[in-house]
């Protein structure tokens, strides 16, 4: 791959029927490029969790993926309520998802921990009332 590939997606707010479409398309692209299955899996899991979080907690946002010779960089941005206590939010099982989301099988409090577990580098910038930017890097 001589230059980078850039993919951009709008994440629909509160529409779980469309949740996962962006990460599925990026995963398909990674597979078409012949990347190692472990790299594809790590990227897809981390990216899916970030995508779902933006849809559930922030009313949507954007997802941008850049693939180059060394890494995959995924940036998910939202204008949601922000994360009040990032340390608490990183704990497995902690969730602020509403009950109706939990009844649908989401909101188990594993999103951020799964992102951290699968990303080679995870950066989260969040401010209450201003939204969140999640950057996931997976090295090839």
C-alpha positions in Angstrom: 0.0 0.0 0.0 1.8 3.1 -1.2 -0.4 5.7 0.2 -3.0 5.8 2.9 -6.7 4.9 2.6 -9.2 7.2 4.3 -12.8 6.2 5.1 -15.4 8.5 6.7 -18.8 7.7 8.1 -21.7 9.5 9.8 -22.9 7.6 12.8 -26.7 7.9 13.2 -28.0 9.0 16.5 -29.9 6.5 18.6 -30.4 4.2 15.6 -29.1 0.8 16.7 -30.5 -0.8 13.5 -27.6 0.9 11.7 -25.1 0.4 14.4 -22.0 -1.4 13.3 -22.2 -0.5 9.6 -19.1 1.7 9.7 -17.0 -0.8 11.5 -18.3 -3.6 9.1 -17.2 -1.6 6.1 -13.8 -0.8 7.5 -13.4 -4.5 8.5 -14.2 -5.5 4.9 -11.6 -3.1 3.6 -9.0 -4.5 5.9 -9.8 -8.0 4.8 -9.6 -7.0 1.1 -6.1 -5.5 1.8 -5.0 -8.9 3.1 -4.2 -7.8 6.6 -3.5 -10.4 9.3 -6.7 -11.7 10.8 -5.5 -10.7 14.3 -5.1 -7.1 13.2 -8.5 -7.1 11.5 -10.2 -8.5 14.6 -8.5 -6.1 17.1 -9.4 -3.2 14.9 -13.0 -4.3 14.3 -13.8 -5.0 18.0 -12.3 -1.7 19.2 -14.0 0.3 16.4 -17.4 -1.4 16.9 -17.4 -0.5 20.6 -16.5 3.1 19.9 -19.2 3.3 17.2 -21.9 1.8 19.5 -20.9 4.2 22.3 -21.3 7.2 20.1 -24.7 6.0 18.9 -26.0 5.1 22.4 -24.5 7.8 24.6 -23.9 10.8 22.3 -26.7 10.7 19.7 -24.3 9.8 16.9 -21.1 11.3 15.6 -18.5 10.6 12.9 -16.0 7.8 12.4 -12.8 8.3 10.3 -10.5 5.4 9.6 -7.0 5.9 8.1 -5.1 2.8 6.9 -1.4 3.1 6.0 1.6 0.8 5.8 2.2 0.8 9.5 -1.2 1.2 11.3 -4.9 1.7 11.3 -6.1 4.8 13.0 -9.8 5.2 13.9 -11.1 8.5 15.3 -14.7 8.6 16.6 -16.0 12.1 17.4 -19.3 13.1 19.0 -21.0 16.1 20.4 -22.6 14.2 23.3 -22.6 14.9 27.0 -19.0 13.9 27.5 -17.6 11.5 30.1 -17.7 12.9 33.6 -15.4 10.4 35.2 -13.2 8.6 32.7 -11.4 6.5 35.3 -14.8 5.1 36.5 -16.1 4.7 32.9 -13.0 2.5 32.1 -14.0 0.0 34.8 -15.6 -3.2 33.5 -19.3 -3.3 34.2 -19.8 0.5 34.7 -22.5 1.8 32.4 -24.6 4.9 32.0 -26.8 3.3 29.3 -30.5 3.7 29.8 -32.6 0.7 30.7 -34.2 0.4 27.2 -30.7 0.1 25.7 -29.8 -2.6 28.3 -33.0 -4.5 27.5 -31.8 -4.7 23.9 -28.5 -6.3 25.0 -26.3 -3.3 24.9 -24.9 -1.2 27.7 -23.1 -3.9 29.7 -20.2 -1.5 30.6 -17.6 -3.3 28.5 -17.3 -0.8 25.6 -14.3 1.3 26.9 -12.6 -1.7 28.5 -12.9 -3.7 25.2 -11.5 -0.7 23.3 -8.5 -0.6 25.6 -8.0 -4.4 25.4 -8.0 -4.5 21.6 -6.3 -1.2 20.7 -2.5 -1.0 20.6 -3.0 2.7 21.7 -6.2 4.2 23.0 -6.7 7.9 23.6 -9.9 9.4 24.9 -10.5 13.2 25.1 -13.7 14.2 26.7 -15.3 17.2 28.3 -18.6 17.3 30.0 -21.1 19.1 27.7 -18.7 19.2 24.8 -18.4 15.6 23.6 -15.8 13.0 23.2 -13.0 12.1 20.8 -11.8 8.5 20.8 -8.6 7.6 18.9 -7.8 3.9 18.4 -4.5 2.8 16.9 -3.8 -0.7 15.8 -0.3 -1.4 14.4 0.1 -3.7 11.4 
